[in-house]
Amino acid sequence: MSFQTNNFLQRNKFGLVIPSFEGVRFLSNEVAIPAMELPSTSADSPLSRMALAGDKVRFSPIAFQFFVDEEMINYKSIYDWLMGIGYVESHTSYSDYQAKVDYEMKLAPPKLGEQDISVVILNSKENPVATFTFLNAIPISLSLQAPFQTGVTSIEPVMATVMFDYDHYKFDLT
């Protein structure tokens, strides 16, 4: 006999996990699980055009909006990742950054190139119920959404958005 709950999935119960940034918190207030589509193709017959199932699923990029911590460690982590793989300052940016990461984090996985990242969905009791794992994710954009102003009287958290491209994602129920 299967028991089904009467509780509904809540939109504010989730967490972001980037394994190689262990100890760096990404408190997020918004993430949308990206669209996936299977474009159809068609074949002509003597009588009509027939729709056929496609063979390649396409995935939209995923964007995470997160609170920037006071010391900007979480923002800097993504910034360094982007700069390290982007060859901005020299052709050795990637290898220089990789060597620094290897030296500083001998047992941890490198913070460069592709890595799997996850969005963990929680139930009303804060227990994981589902995980979306984005395989071979790479950051493709980072924006700091805060004009720094001296006349601001309210304390508003600074937000940043990072967008990732990836091969595909897996959806698993816990």
Backbone as a printed PyTorch tensor [residue, N CA C, xyz], in Angstrom:
tensor([[[  0.8460,  -1.1820,   0.0000],
         [  0.0000,   0.0000,   0.0000],
         [  0.8870,   1.2400,   0.0000]],

        [[  0.5880,   2.1570,  -0.8540],
         [  1.3740,   3.3680,  -0.9900],
         [  0.6940,   4.5150,  -0.2650]],

        [[  1.4740,   5.2450,   0.5380],
         [  0.9440,   6.4090,   1.2590],
         [  1.3240,   7.6670,   0.5110]],

        [[  0.3780,   8.5190,   0.2910],
         [  0.6610,   9.7880,  -0.3630],
         [  0.4050,  10.9170,   0.6130]],

        [[  1.2710,  11.8960,   0.6000],
         [  1.1580,  13.0220,   1.5110],
         [  0.1350,  14.0290,   1.0000]],

        [[ -0.4150,  14.7970,   1.9200],
         [ -1.3300,  15.8730,   1.5510],
         [ -0.6020,  17.2040,   1.4580]],

        [[  0.6980,  17.2110,   1.7630],
         [  1.4750,  18.4460,   1.6890],
         [  1.8960,  18.7160,   0.2490]],

        [[  2.0020,  19.9830,  -0.0830],
         [  2.4410,  20.3860,  -1.4070],
         [  3.9100,  20.7800,  -1.3700]],

        [[  4.5700,  20.6160,  -2.5060],
         [  5.9600,  21.0220,  -2.6360],
         [  6.0450,  22.5350,  -2.4740]],

        [[  6.9850,  22.9970,  -1.6540],
         [  7.1060,  24.4290,  -1.3810],
         [  8.2190,  25.0220,  -2.2390]],

        [[  7.9790,  26.2250,  -2.7630],
         [  8.9310,  26.8560,  -3.6760],
         [ 10.1310,  27.4710,  -2.9770]],

        [[ 10.1080,  27.5960,  -1.6700],
         [ 11.2210,  28.2420,  -0.9650],
         [ 12.0800,  27.2570,  -0.1760]],

        [[ 12.0470,  26.0210,  -0.5350],
         [ 12.8200,  24.9960,   0.1680],
         [ 13.7860,  24.3240,  -0.8010]],

        [[ 14.9930,  24.8810,  -0.9380],
         [ 15.9830,  24.3090,  -1.8430],
         [ 17.3710,  24.7730,  -1.4420]],

        [[ 18.3550,  24.1180,  -1.9720],
         [ 19.7360,  24.5020,  -1.7120],
         [ 20.5940,  24.2680,  -2.9420]],

        [[ 21.6830,  25.0120,  -3.0480],
         [ 22.6270,  24.9100,  -4.1560],
         [ 23.9070,  24.2810,  -3.6350]],

        [[ 24.4110,  23.2870,  -4.3580],
         [ 25.6280,  22.5930,  -3.9510],
         [ 26.6290,  22.6360,  -5.1020]],

        [[ 27.7950,  23.2490,  -4.8450],
         [ 28.9150,  23.2270,  -5.7870],
         [ 30.0500,  22.5270,  -5.0450]],

        [[ 30.2490,  21.2230,  -5.3030],
         [ 31.1530,  20.4150,  -4.4790],
         [ 32.5610,  20.9640,  -4.3060]],

        [[ 33.1480,  21.5530,  -5.3310],
         [ 34.5360,  21.9810,  -5.1780],
         [ 34.6680,  23.2750,  -4.3820]],

        [[ 33.5720,  23.9160,  -4.0660],
         [ 33.6040,  25.1010,  -3.2120],
         [ 33.1070,  24.7400,  -1.8130]],

        [[ 33.6470,  23.6790,  -1.2860],
         [ 33.2610,  23.2210,   0.0380],
         [ 33.5560,  24.3170,   1.0640]],

        [[ 32.5830,  24.5980,   1.8960],
         [ 32.7430,  25.6400,   2.9000],
         [ 32.3180,  27.0170,   2.4170]],

        [[ 32.0400,  27.1560,   1.1220],
         [ 31.5440,  28.4140,   0.5800],
         [ 30.0330,  28.2910,   0.4520]],

        [[ 29.3190,  29.2310,   1.0720],
         [ 27.8490,  29.1550,   1.0790],
         [ 27.2640,  29.9510,  -0.0700]],

        [[ 26.3230,  29.3320,  -0.7380],
         [ 25.5640,  29.9830,  -1.7950],
         [ 24.1080,  29.9890,  -1.3630]],

        [[ 23.7590,  30.9760,  -0.5310],
         [ 22.3820,  31.1200,  -0.1040],
         [ 21.6260,  31.7560,  -1.2570]],

        [[ 20.7080,  31.0060,  -1.7800],
         [ 20.0140,  31.4320,  -2.9760],
         [ 18.5740,  31.7710,  -2.6510]],

        [[ 18.0450,  32.7510,  -3.3570],
         [ 16.6300,  33.0470,  -3.1730],
         [ 15.8290,  32.7000,  -4.4160]],

        [[ 16.5310,  32.3270,  -5.4900],
         [ 15.7910,  31.9890,  -6.6990],
         [ 16.6220,  31.1310,  -7.6260]],

        [[ 16.0020,  30.0750,  -8.0970],
         [ 16.5650,  29.2440,  -9.1470],
         [ 15.3890,  28.6120,  -9.8760]],

        [[ 15.4440,  28.6130, -11.1640],
         [ 14.4100,  27.9550, -11.9660],
         [ 15.0540,  26.7680, -12.6610]],

        [[ 14.4550,  25.6110, -12.5060],
         [ 14.9680,  24.4350, -13.1990],
         [ 14.7530,  24.6920, -14.6940]],

        [[ 15.8130,  24.6140, -15.4790],
         [ 15.7080,  25.0120, -16.8830],
         [ 14.8680,  24.0560, -17.7220]],

        [[ 14.4240,  24.6030, -18.8330],
         [ 13.6290,  23.8230, -19.7760],
         [ 14.4980,  22.7860, -20.4710]],

        [[ 13.8610,  21.6870, -20.7990],
         [ 14.4770,  20.6940, -21.6650],
         [ 13.4830,  20.4360, -22.7820]],

        [[ 13.9970,  20.2450, -23.9680],
         [ 13.1010,  20.0150, -25.0980],
         [ 13.6890,  18.9660, -26.0200]],

        [[ 12.8070,  18.2810, -26.7040],
         [ 13.1880,  17.2850, -27.6940],
         [ 12.5600,  17.7340, -29.0100]],

        [[ 13.2930,  18.5320, -29.7720],
         [ 12.7250,  19.0310, -31.0250],
         [ 12.3820,  17.8750, -31.9640]],

        [[ 11.2300,  17.9800, -32.5680],
         [ 10.8220,  16.9390, -33.5060],
         [ 11.4400,  17.1990, -34.8770]],

        [[ 11.3680,  16.2110, -35.6880],
         [ 11.7860,  16.3360, -37.0760],
         [ 10.6160,  15.8650, -37.9230]],

        [[ 10.7240,  15.9150, -39.1890],
         [  9.6110,  15.4680, -40.0280],
         [ 10.1360,  14.7370, -41.2460]],

        [[  9.2570,  13.9660, -41.8050],
         [  9.5610,  13.2470, -43.0450],
         [  8.3700,  13.4090, -43.9700]],

        [[  8.6550,  13.6000, -45.2040],
         [  7.5840,  13.7370, -46.1820],
         [  7.1650,  12.3650, -46.6890]],

        [[  5.8690,  12.1990, -46.8070],
         [  5.3270,  11.0020, -47.4370],
         [  4.5570,  11.4580, -48.6730]],

        [[  4.1230,  10.5750, -49.5010],
         [  3.3780,  11.0090, -50.6860],
         [  2.0900,  11.7590, -50.3290]],

        [[  1.5450,  11.5270, -49.1400],
         [  0.2790,  12.1480, -48.7730],
         [  0.4160,  13.3480, -47.8390]],

        [[  1.3880,  13.3240, -46.9550],
         [  1.5120,  14.4140, -45.9840],
         [  2.9060,  14.4160, -45.3660]],

        [[  3.1330,  15.3930, -44.5470],
         [  4.3690,  15.4660, -43.7850],
         [  4.1150,  14.7770, -42.4440]],

        [[  5.0000,  13.8800, -42.0520],
         [  4.8250,  13.1360, -40.8040],
         [  5.7850,  13.6740, -39.7550]],

        [[  5.2750,  13.9120, -38.5570],
         [  6.1250,  14.3250, -37.4320],
         [  6.8010,  13.0940, -36.8500]],

        [[  8.0950,  13.2240, -36.5970],
         [  8.8710,  12.1410, -36.0040],
         [  9.5700,  12.6550, -34.7550]],

        [[  9.7310,  11.7760, -33.7990],
         [ 10.4200,  12.1600, -32.5690],
         [ 11.8770,  12.4980, -32.8750]],

        [[ 12.3610,  13.5420, -32.2360],
         [ 13.7600,  13.9160, -32.3900],
         [ 14.6580,  12.9430, -31.6530]],

        [[ 15.9690,  13.1460, -31.7780],
         [ 16.8910,  12.2360, -31.1170],
         [ 17.8960,  12.9410, -30.2130]],

        [[ 17.7900,  14.2680, -30.0740],
         [ 18.7230,  14.9940, -29.2150],
         [ 17.9520,  15.9530, -28.3190]],

        [[ 18.0310,  15.7020, -27.0270],
         [ 17.3940,  16.5890, -26.0570],
         [ 18.2770,  17.8170, -25.8970]],

        [[ 17.6720,  19.0050, -25.8760],
         [ 18.4010,  20.2510, -25.6450],
         [ 18.0220,  20.7960, -24.2770]],

        [[ 19.0090,  21.3630, -23.6030],
         [ 18.8100,  21.9010, -22.2700],
         [ 19.1430,  23.3830, -22.2600]],

        [[ 18.2880,  24.1800, -21.6460],
         [ 18.5530,  25.6110, -21.4910],
         [ 19.5650,  25.8150, -20.3710]],

        [[ 20.3460,  26.8990, -20.4070],
         [ 21.2650,  27.1950, -19.3000],
         [ 20.4880,  27.3900, -17.9880]],

        [[ 21.1690,  27.2040, -16.8840],
         [ 20.5420,  27.4080, -15.5760],
         [ 21.1670,  28.6390, -14.9170]],

        [[ 20.3190,  29.4410, -14.3030],
         [ 20.7710,  30.6590, -13.6160],
         [ 20.4660,  30.5390, -12.1320]],

        [[ 21.4680,  30.8130, -11.3080],
         [ 21.3150,  30.8500,  -9.8620],
         [ 21.4570,  32.2910,  -9.4050]],

        [[ 20.5030,  32.7570,  -8.6530],
         [ 20.6270,  34.0700,  -8.0250],
         [ 20.9570,  33.8100,  -6.5630]],

        [[ 22.0140,  34.4550,  -6.0620],
         [ 22.4250,  34.1780,  -4.6900],
         [ 22.7850,  35.4590,  -3.9520]],

        [[ 22.7120,  35.3680,  -2.6140],
         [ 23.1090,  36.4760,  -1.7440],
         [ 24.6260,  36.5010,  -1.6720]],

        [[ 25.2330,  37.6530,  -1.8980],
         [ 26.6810,  37.7840,  -1.8010],
         [ 27.0380,  37.9860,  -0.3310]],

        [[ 27.9560,  37.1490,   0.1660],
         [ 28.3390,  37.2780,   1.5730],
         [ 29.1560,  38.5500,   1.7820]],

        [[ 29.2310,  38.9790,   3.0260],
         [ 29.8660,  40.2550,   3.3850],
         [ 31.3140,  40.3770,   2.9250]],

        [[ 32.0200,  39.2530,   2.9100],
         [ 33.4150,  39.2720,   2.4810],
         [ 33.5660,  38.9100,   1.0040]],

        [[ 32.4520,  38.7190,   0.3210],
         [ 32.3760,  38.4300,  -1.1150],
         [ 33.0980,  37.1420,  -1.5120]],

        [[ 33.1950,  36.1900,  -0.5910],
         [ 33.9020,  34.9410,  -0.8650],
         [ 33.1700,  34.1180,  -1.9200]],

        [[ 31.8310,  34.0330,  -1.8160],
         [ 31.1090,  33.2310,  -2.7940],
         [ 31.1890,  33.8510,  -4.1930]],

        [[ 31.0910,  35.1640,  -4.2820],
         [ 31.2250,  35.8400,  -5.5750],
         [ 32.6270,  35.6310,  -6.1500]],

        [[ 33.6460,  35.7800,  -5.3200],
         [ 35.0420,  35.6260,  -5.7540],
         [ 35.3240,  34.2020,  -6.2230]],

        [[ 34.6920,  33.2130,  -5.5940],
         [ 34.8880,  31.8220,  -6.0050],
         [ 34.4450,  31.6110,  -7.4450]],

        [[ 33.2720,  32.1070,  -7.7850],
         [ 32.7780,  31.9720,  -9.1520],
         [ 33.6070,  32.8390, -10.1050]],

        [[ 33.9500,  34.0530,  -9.6680],
         [ 34.7760,  34.9600, -10.4710],
         [ 36.1000,  34.2920, -10.8540]],

        [[ 36.7790,  33.6990,  -9.8560],
         [ 38.0530,  33.0310, -10.1160],
         [ 37.8850,  31.8480, -11.0720]],

        [[ 36.7740,  31.1220, -10.9080],
         [ 36.5040,  29.9880, -11.7850],
         [ 36.3680,  30.4710, -13.2320]],

        [[ 35.5850,  31.5090, -13.4410],
         [ 35.4140,  32.0660, -14.7840],
         [ 36.7270,  32.5990, -15.3540]],

        [[ 37.4430,  33.3730, -14.5510],
         [ 38.6980,  33.9580, -15.0190],
         [ 39.7460,  32.8740, -15.3070]],

        [[ 39.7450,  31.8160, -14.5070],
         [ 40.7160,  30.7440, -14.6860],
         [ 40.5210,  29.9650, -15.9640]],

        [[ 39.2950,  29.8260, -16.4210],
         [ 39.0580,  29.0660, -17.6520],
         [ 38.9110,  29.9760, -18.8660]],

        [[ 38.9500,  31.2940, -18.6560],
         [ 38.6820,  32.2200, -19.7430],
         [ 39.8750,  32.8040, -20.4480]],

        [[ 41.1060,  32.5090, -20.0320],
         [ 42.3080,  33.0430, -20.6800],
         [ 42.2350,  34.5660, -20.8340]],

        [[ 41.8240,  35.2620, -19.7940],
         [ 41.6550,  36.7090, -19.8740],
         [ 42.9890,  37.4420, -19.8590]],

        [[ 43.8760,  37.0480, -18.9810],
         [ 45.1280,  37.7880, -18.8100],
         [ 46.2880,  37.2080, -19.6060]],

        [[ 46.2740,  35.9050, -19.8430],
         [ 47.3460,  35.2870, -20.6240],
         [ 46.8890,  33.9100, -21.0790]],

        [[ 47.6790,  33.3040, -21.9580],
         [ 47.3470,  31.9670, -22.4380],
         [ 47.5980,  30.9030, -21.3860]],

        [[ 48.2570,  31.2730, -20.3030],
         [ 48.5360,  30.3070, -19.2400],
         [ 47.5980,  30.4780, -18.0520]],

        [[ 46.5370,  31.2800, -18.1950],
         [ 45.6010,  31.5090, -17.0890],
         [ 45.0750,  30.2070, -16.5120]],

        [[ 44.6700,  29.2920, -17.3910],
         [ 44.0970,  28.0300, -16.9360],
         [ 45.1120,  27.2240, -16.1400]],

        [[ 46.2880,  27.0270, -16.6950],
         [ 47.2860,  26.2070, -15.9970],
         [ 47.7910,  26.8990, -14.7380]],

        [[ 47.9420,  28.2340, -14.7680],
         [ 48.3680,  28.9570, -13.5710],
         [ 47.3460,  28.8000, -12.4550]],

        [[ 46.0770,  28.9670, -12.7950],
         [ 45.0230,  28.8460, -11.7940],
         [ 44.9220,  27.4100, -11.3000]],

        [[ 45.0310,  26.4520, -12.2100],
         [ 44.9730,  25.0380, -11.8250],
         [ 46.1040,  24.6980, -10.8600]],

        [[ 47.3090,  25.1980, -11.1060],
         [ 48.4450,  24.9370, -10.2250],
         [ 48.1960,  25.5340,  -8.8420]],

        [[ 47.6240,  26.7360,  -8.7980],
         [ 47.3150,  27.3770,  -7.5190],
         [ 46.2820,  26.5540,  -6.7480]],

        [[ 45.2490,  26.1010,  -7.4350],
         [ 44.2160,  25.2970,  -6.7920],
         [ 44.7970,  23.9850,  -6.2930]],

        [[ 45.6100,  23.3280,  -7.1190],
         [ 46.2270,  22.0700,  -6.7050],
         [ 47.0870,  22.2580,  -5.4620]],

        [[ 47.8040,  23.3580,  -5.3920],
         [ 48.6660,  23.6290,  -4.2470],
         [ 47.8450,  23.9120,  -2.9950]],

        [[ 46.8070,  24.7400,  -3.1280],
         [ 46.0150,  25.1400,  -1.9630],
         [ 45.0550,  24.0590,  -1.4900]],

        [[ 44.6170,  23.1990,  -2.3860],
         [ 43.5990,  22.2080,  -2.0460],
         [ 44.0280,  20.8350,  -2.5380]],

        [[ 45.0620,  20.3070,  -1.9480],
         [ 45.6660,  19.0770,  -2.4310],
         [ 44.6840,  17.9090,  -2.5300]],

        [[ 43.7550,  17.7820,  -1.6090],
         [ 42.8510,  16.6370,  -1.6120],
         [ 41.4890,  16.9540,  -2.2210]],

        [[ 41.2060,  18.1980,  -2.4650],
         [ 39.8930,  18.5710,  -2.9960],
         [ 39.9260,  18.5650,  -4.5260]],

        [[ 38.7560,  18.3780,  -5.1320],
         [ 38.7300,  18.4400,  -6.5990],
         [ 39.0130,  19.8620,  -7.0670]],

        [[ 39.5690,  20.0120,  -8.2430],
         [ 39.8890,  21.3450,  -8.7290],
         [ 38.6400,  22.1850,  -8.9770]],

        [[ 38.8160,  23.5040,  -8.8990],
         [ 37.7120,  24.4250,  -9.1020],
         [ 37.6790,  24.9140, -10.5440]],

        [[ 38.2160,  24.1530, -11.4350],
         [ 38.3010,  24.5870, -12.8180],
         [ 37.5660,  23.6480, -13.7370]],

        [[ 37.2990,  24.1390, -14.9100],
         [ 36.6730,  23.3100, -15.9180],
         [ 35.2850,  22.8870, -15.5140]],

        [[ 34.8730,  21.7840, -16.0500],
         [ 33.5280,  21.2850, -15.8120],
         [ 33.4470,  20.5590, -14.4750]],

        [[ 32.3060,  20.6980, -13.8320],
         [ 32.0370,  19.9180, -12.6330],
         [ 30.5330,  19.7790, -12.4730]],

        [[ 30.1350,  18.7540, -11.7520],
         [ 28.7170,  18.5240, -11.4980],
         [ 28.2700,  19.4160, -10.3460]],

        [[ 27.1510,  20.1030, -10.5360],
         [ 26.5650,  20.9280,  -9.4870],
         [ 25.1330,  20.4570,  -9.2770]],

        [[ 24.5770,  20.7390,  -8.1060],
         [ 23.2510,  20.2130,  -7.7910],
         [ 22.3520,  21.2490,  -7.1490]],

        [[ 21.0720,  21.0890,  -7.4290],
         [ 20.0310,  21.8020,  -6.7060],
         [ 19.2760,  20.7330,  -5.9320]],

        [[ 19.2370,  20.8860,  -4.6040],
         [ 18.5650,  19.9250,  -3.7440],
         [ 17.2390,  20.5340,  -3.3010]],

        [[ 16.1520,  19.8250,  -3.5570],
         [ 14.8110,  20.2730,  -3.1870],
         [ 14.4550,  19.6400,  -1.8390]],

        [[ 13.9540,  20.4670,  -0.9180],
         [ 13.6300,  20.0140,   0.4350],
         [ 12.1190,  19.9830,   0.6360]],

        [[ 11.6950,  19.1180,   1.5560],
         [ 10.2720,  19.0930,   1.8940],
         [  9.9970,  20.0550,   3.0470]],

        [[  8.7710,  20.0440,   3.5520],
         [  8.3770,  20.9790,   4.6100],
         [  9.1470,  20.7660,   5.9080]],

        [[  9.7710,  19.6050,   6.0760],
         [ 10.5630,  19.3140,   7.2740],
         [ 12.0580,  19.4800,   7.0190]],

        [[ 12.4190,  20.1450,   5.9070],
         [ 13.7990,  20.4280,   5.5240],
         [ 14.5970,  19.1700,   5.1730]],

        [[ 13.9290,  18.1110,   4.7710],
         [ 14.6040,  16.8890,   4.3490],
         [ 14.6690,  16.8550,   2.8180]],

        [[ 15.7650,  16.3710,   2.2480],
         [ 15.8650,  16.3030,   0.7860],
         [ 14.8390,  15.3390,   0.2070]],

        [[ 14.1690,  15.7650,  -0.8350],
         [ 13.2140,  14.8930,  -1.5230],
         [ 13.5990,  14.6680,  -2.9830]],

        [[ 14.3700,  15.5810,  -3.5490],
         [ 14.7700,  15.4450,  -4.9480],
         [ 16.0720,  16.1930,  -5.1770]],

        [[ 16.8040,  15.7350,  -6.1760],
         [ 18.0560,  16.3910,  -6.5630],
         [ 18.1090,  16.5120,  -8.0770]],

        [[ 18.4190,  17.7200,  -8.5220],
         [ 18.7110,  17.9710,  -9.9270],
         [ 20.2240,  18.1230, -10.0120]],

        [[ 20.8890,  17.2190, -10.7210],
         [ 22.3370,  17.2700, -10.8680],
         [ 22.6670,  17.6630, -12.2990]],

        [[ 23.3840,  18.7710, -12.4320],
         [ 23.7580,  19.3130, -13.7270],
         [ 25.1770,  18.8530, -14.0320]],

        [[ 25.3070,  18.0010, -15.0320],
         [ 26.5690,  17.3380, -15.3180],
         [ 27.4800,  18.2000, -16.1920]],

        [[ 28.7470,  18.2330, -15.8000],
         [ 29.7810,  18.9730, -16.5280],
         [ 29.4060,  20.4480, -16.7020]],

        [[ 28.9740,  21.0550, -15.6110],
         [ 28.5720,  22.4640, -15.6520],
         [ 29.7940,  23.3700, -15.6990]],

        [[ 29.6430,  24.4740, -16.4290],
         [ 30.6630,  25.5160, -16.4790],
         [ 29.9580,  26.8650, -16.3700]],

        [[ 30.5490,  27.7990, -15.6400],
         [ 29.9320,  29.1310, -15.5580],
         [ 30.1000,  29.8490, -16.8920]],

        [[ 29.0200,  30.5020, -17.3370],
         [ 29.0980,  31.2500, -18.5950],
         [ 28.8200,  32.7370, -18.3880]],

        [[ 28.2940,  33.1080, -17.2280],
         [ 28.1500,  34.5380, -16.9190],
         [ 28.0230,  34.7210, -15.4160]],

        [[ 28.4430,  35.8970, -14.9710],
         [ 28.3580,  36.2660, -13.5580],
         [ 28.0520,  37.7470, -13.5090]],

        [[ 27.0320,  38.1120, -12.7600],
         [ 26.7000,  39.5350, -12.6500],
         [ 26.4230,  39.8840, -11.1930]],

        [[ 26.8870,  41.0420, -10.8190],
         [ 26.6510,  41.5960,  -9.4840],
         [ 25.5430,  42.6290,  -9.6560]],

        [[ 24.4100,  42.3570,  -9.0580],
         [ 23.2230,  43.1770,  -9.3030],
         [ 23.0150,  44.1980,  -8.2110]],

        [[ 24.0080,  45.0220,  -8.0020],
         [ 23.8800,  46.0080,  -6.9400],
         [ 24.6320,  47.2720,  -7.3020]],

        [[ 23.8970,  48.3310,  -7.5940],
         [ 24.6300,  49.5960,  -7.7180],
         [ 25.0140,  50.0410,  -6.3140]],

        [[ 26.2820,  50.2480,  -6.0990],
         [ 26.7180,  50.7000,  -4.7840],
         [ 26.3970,  52.1860,  -4.6770]],

        [[ 25.6380,  52.5480,  -3.6390],
         [ 25.1630,  53.9220,  -3.4770],
         [ 25.3530,  54.3770,  -2.0440]],

        [[ 25.7120,  55.6260,  -1.8660],
         [ 25.8980,  56.1610,  -0.5170],
         [ 24.5870,  56.6100,   0.1100]],

        [[ 23.5840,  56.9170,  -0.6860],
         [ 22.3330,  57.4440,  -0.1530],
         [ 21.3200,  56.3910,   0.2520]],

        [[ 21.6810,  55.1090,   0.2050],
         [ 20.7440,  54.0440,   0.5580],
         [ 20.5460,  54.0280,   2.0650]],

        [[ 19.2840,  54.0690,   2.5060],
         [ 19.0010,  54.0820,   3.9350],
         [ 18.5880,  52.7160,   4.4640]],

        [[ 18.0660,  51.8540,   3.6020],
         [ 17.6800,  50.5190,   4.0670],
         [ 18.8160,  49.5360,   3.7980]],

        [[ 18.8410,  48.5010,   4.5840],
         [ 19.8610,  47.4700,   4.4140],
         [ 19.2780,  46.3940,   3.5210]],

        [[ 19.7490,  46.3620,   2.2940],
         [ 19.2940,  45.3690,   1.3340],
         [ 20.4710,  44.4650,   0.9700]],

        [[ 20.2360,  43.1640,   0.9560],
         [ 21.3430,  42.2760,   0.5950],
         [ 21.7370,  42.4570,  -0.8670]],

        [[ 23.0020,  42.2850,  -1.1380],
         [ 23.5100,  42.3460,  -2.5000],
         [ 23.3200,  40.9660,  -3.1300]],

        [[ 22.8240,  40.9700,  -4.3510],
         [ 22.5640,  39.7250,  -5.0630],
         [ 23.5250,  39.6050,  -6.2440]],

        [[ 23.8000,  38.3890,  -6.6070],
         [ 24.5750,  38.0980,  -7.8130],
         [ 23.8680,  36.9650,  -8.5470]],

        [[ 24.0870,  36.9060,  -9.8270],
         [ 23.5240,  35.8160, -10.6240],
         [ 24.6510,  35.1600, -11.4040]],

        [[ 24.6960,  33.8450, -11.3310],
         [ 25.6500,  33.0760, -12.1200],
         [ 24.8330,  32.1650, -13.0330]],

        [[ 25.2550,  32.0930, -14.2770],
         [ 24.5780,  31.2420, -15.2410],
         [ 25.5390,  30.1400, -15.6610]],

        [[ 25.0220,  28.9240, -15.7320],
         [ 25.8220,  27.7620, -16.0910],
         [ 25.2750,  27.1100, -17.3500]],

        [[ 26.1880,  26.6230, -18.1720],
         [ 25.8410,  25.7200, -19.2530],
         [ 26.3080,  24.3400, -18.7930]],

        [[ 25.7770,  23.2850, -19.3570],
         [ 26.0760,  21.9330, -18.8890],
         [ 25.6850,  20.9530, -19.9860]],

        [[ 26.1150,  19.7070, -19.8350],
         [ 25.7760,  18.6850, -20.8300],
         [ 24.3040,  18.3080, -20.7530]],

        [[ 23.8860,  17.8770, -19.5860],
         [ 22.4880,  17.5290, -19.3420],
         [ 22.2870,  17.4400, -17.8360]],

        [[ 21.0570,  17.2730, -17.4220],
         [ 20.8350,  17.1160, -15.9880],
         [ 20.0640,  15.8500, -15.6950]],

        [[ 20.2790,  15.3670, -14.4680],
         [ 19.5830,  14.1770, -13.9690],
         [ 18.6170,  14.6290, -12.8820]],

        [[ 17.5000,  13.9750, -12.8110],
         [ 16.5080,  14.2500, -11.7880],
         [ 16.3030,  12.9710, -10.9970]],

        [[ 16.5770,  13.0300,  -9.7020],
         [ 16.4520,  11.8480,  -8.8430],
         [ 15.6130,  12.1770,  -7.6310]],

        [[ 14.6810,  11.2830,  -7.2960],
         [ 13.9360,  11.3990,  -6.0440],
         [ 14.7280,  10.7030,  -4.9560]],

        [[ 14.7530,  11.3030,  -3.7740],
         [ 15.5400,  10.7440,  -2.6730],
         [ 14.8100,   9.6050,  -2.0130]]])
